[in-house]
Amino acid sequence: MKIFITAFITIFLAELGDKTQIATLLFAANKDYNKWIIFSGAALALILTSAIGVLLGAALSNYLNEKTLKIIGGAGFIVVGIWTLFSK
């Protein structure tokens, strides 16, 4: 249960205010679109991307140890952060 709560809180906080949430908000702002369809599409997309992440992480863990994966993940976040800071 501890890993469930940790994963939930981490992903929940990471997703708040990101591009995905903003895109969903913009779709929902259109009065012509059914809100349940938007919610269902967004939820299914997030479930699918999470499933890909779990499967990829499980596959990579067969070849790389946990510390190496954490270093790669951390470095990836740093690179994206620097790119975001210096992009137009």
LUMPA-551775 format. One record per atom (N, C-alpha, C): residue in one letter; x, y, z. Coordinates in pm, whole numbers, plus 50000, padded with zeros to 5 digits. Layout:
AXYZ;...
***
This chain:
M500824988050000;M500005000050000;M500875012750000;K502055011850061;K502925023550067;K503355027949927;I503725018449841;I504155022049705;I502975027549624;F501765022549648;F500575027749581;F500385042549616;I500445045549744;I500245059349790;I501355068349737;T502595063449742;T503725071249691;T503575074049541;A503225063649464;A503035065549320;A501885075049293;F500785073349366;F499615082149345;F499975096649370;I500565099549484;I500885113449520;I501895119349422;T502915111649388;T503945116549296;T503365119849160;I502605110749104;I502025112948971;I500955123848975;F500135123849080;F499105134049093;F499725148049094;L500745149949176;L501385163149184;L502105166649055;A502725156748990;A503435159348865;A502475163348753;E501275157948755;E500305160648649;E499545173848669;L499505179048791;L498775191548814;L499405202948734;G498605209448653;G499055221148579;G499965218148462;D500105205448424;D500975202548310;D500195204148180;K500875201648068;K500255203547936;K499015194747918;T499045182747976;T497905173647962;T496665179548029;Q496845184748149;Q495705190448220;Q495195203048149;I496095211048099;I495695223148028;I494935219647900;A495415209547827;A494715205247705;A493325200147739;T493215192247846;T491905187147888;T490985198647928;L491525208348000;L490745220148040;L490215227547918;L491065228947815;L490635236047694;L489545228547619;F489675215247612;F488605207347550;F487305209047628;A487385208547759;A486195209447844;A485555223347839;A486335233547807;A485795247147800;A484865248947681;N484965240447581;N484095241247464;N482715235647500;K481705244147492;K480345240147533;K479735229447443;D480305227847323;D479755218147228;D480215203747257;Y481225202147341;Y481785188847368;Y481185182847494;N480865170047488;N480365162747603;N481505160847704;K481285165447827;K482335165047929;K482725150747967;W481775141547964;W482095127547997;W482965121147890;I482765125047765;I483605119947656;I485015125147672;I485155138047705;I486475143847727;I487165136947845;F486435135447955;F486995128748073;F487435114548039;S486585107247968;S486895093247933;S488125092447843;G488195101147744;G489355101247654;G490645104647727;A490575114847813;A491765118847889;A492185107947987;A491215101948056;A491525091448153;A492125079248083;L491565075347970;L492095063947896;L493515066747846;A493755078947799;A495095082547753;A496095081747868;L495735086647986;L496635086148100;L496865071848147;I495825063548142;I495975049448178;I496945042648081;L496775045247951;L497635039047850;L499085043447864;T499315056447885;T500695061147901;T501315055548029;S500515054048133;S501025047948257;S501355033248235;A500515026248161;A500785012148131;A502085010648052;I502295019547955;I503545019147878;I504735021547971;G504605031148062;G505675033848157;G505985021948245;V504955015248295;V505155003448380;V505814992248301;L505314989548181;L505884978848099;L507334981848060;L507604994248021;L508964998047984;L509894997248104;G509425002048220;G510235001248341;G510534986948380;A509534978348369;A509744964148401;A510734957748305;A510634961148177;A511554955548078;A512974960648100;L513114973548124;L514444979248147;L515094973948273;S514274970748373;S514834965648498;S515484952048481;N515194945148371;N515864932448342;N517304934548295;Y517614946648247;Y518924949348191;Y519724959648272;L519024968148345;L519684978648423;L519234977748568;N520144981048661;N519724980648800;N518954993348836;E518314993148952;E517425004048993;E518165017349003;K519395017049053;K520155029449068;K520445035648931;T520815027548834;T521075032448698;T519815038448637;L518685031848657;L517415037148606;L517085050548670;K517325051848801;K517075064548870;K517975075648816;I519225072248790;I520155082148735;I519705086548596;I519335077148512;I518865080348377;I517595088848384;G516655084948470;G515415092548485;G515685106648536;G516535107848637;G516865120948692;G517555129748589;A518495123948516;A519185131548412;A518205135948304;G517275127248270;G516255130848172;G515425142748216;F515015142748344;F514245154048397;F515075166948394;I516355165848428;I517225177648426;I517355183048284;V517575174248188;V517695178548047;V516415185448000;V515275179548030;V514005185747991;V513825199248060;G514185200148187;G514085212748260;G514955223548200;I516205220148169;I517125229848107;I516605233847970;W516155224247892;W515595227247760;W514405236647773;T513535234247871;T512365242647892;T512775256747931;L513775258048017;L514235271348059;L514805279547944;F515505273047852;F516205280347748;F515525279947611;S514375273447601;S513665273447472;S512835286147459;K512515289547339;K511755301747313;K510405299847364;
***
